[in-house]
Amino acid sequence: MTTEKKCTVADLITNLIIEKLEAGCIPWRKPWNGSSAPRNLVTGRPYRGINAFLLGCTGATWFATYNQINEKGGSIKAGTKSLPVVFWSIKPVADRATGDEKNIPILRYYRVFSLDNVTGIEPPAAEETTREFTPIEAAERVIDSMPQRPDIKTGEARAYYSPSLDYINMPRNELFHSDEEWYSTLFHELAHATGHENRLNRSTVTKSAYFGSGDYSKEELVAECCAAFLAAETGIINAVIDNSAAYIEGWLKALKSKDNRGMVIHAAAAGQRAADFILNRREMDGS
C-alpha cells in the first residue's frame, strides 16, 4: 500500500482519467452486462466509484494485488503494468491550536493487476444479468436494408467490428440494459463496417490505426454520429442521445485539434454518408 499527500494521489487519478478519456475509453457508457463489474479476486466485492471507472477501461473483470496473486500461486506476466485503487483512510492528528485530537481523511492507494495478465489462476465463472428482448420493427428494417451487410456474430460479450475479417461481434441482445441500447450499439458497429474498402472505402477504417490515435478517434466520432442519425431515423434517439453526447465529448478530447468544431462538422458529414449507405439511400442531393 502506498500513501501520498492528498493532492499527489488526486493528481495521479486525475491524470489517469484524462489519459483514458484521451484514448477514447468512456467506461460508464457500456450499455450491456456482458461481464461482471470489476471485482477483487479474493473478496469478490465490486470496486466502486472512480475505481470502477478506471478498472472498467481494461475490459477485465477480476483484479488482485501482487500479494494476493502470489498467495494463490499465480504469476504476473512480464511487462504488465498495475493500476491504482484509491480509498480514504482516517488519521488521528493533534489540533495545533487546541491540542485536541481530530480525525483527518487521507487519500491513499494500492495497486492491482488484471487477472487477464496473470498465469496460474483460473478466473471465477462470469456472471451475466439478462432481460427479455423485444425487437423494434423500425430498427430491424434499417438493419435488414443495409447493402452488403457484414455477418453479425454473438460469440463474445463485447461489441466490435473487424475490418480484416469484415464481421461484427455483438453481446447477446438480452444482456443489454434496454432494447434501444442494443440497436444503438449495433448501429455504431454497422457504421464502422461502411468504411470497408468494398463499401465506402473510408481511410479511417482501411488504414491501420492504433487505439487512441487521431485516425482512430476520428473514425469513432464518425461512427457515433452515424449511430445517432440512425437512432433518430428509427425513433429511439431519446433513449441514446445522452450516451452519444458523453461518448462524443470523450472522443473530442482525444482529437487534440485547434478546430474541434470543424472536426465535428466533417465527422457528421461522414456519419451521414454512412447512415445513407446503411439505409440504402444511394441517390442523395448532397445536402
Secondary structure, DSSP 4 states (H G I P E B T S, - for coil): -EE--HHHHHHHHHHHHHHHHHTT--GGG--B-SSPPPEETTT-PBP-HHHHHHHHTTT--EEE-HHHHHHTT-EEPTTPPPEEEEEEEEEEEE-TTT--EEEEEEEEEEEEEEGGGEES-PPPPPP---------HHHHHHHHH-TTPPEEE-SSSS-EEETTTTEEE---GGGBSSHHHHHHHHHHHHHHHHTSTTTT--HHHHS---TTSHHHHHHHHHHHHHHHHHHHHHT-HHHHHHHHHHHHHHHHHHH--TTHHHHHHHHHHHHHHHHHHHTT-------
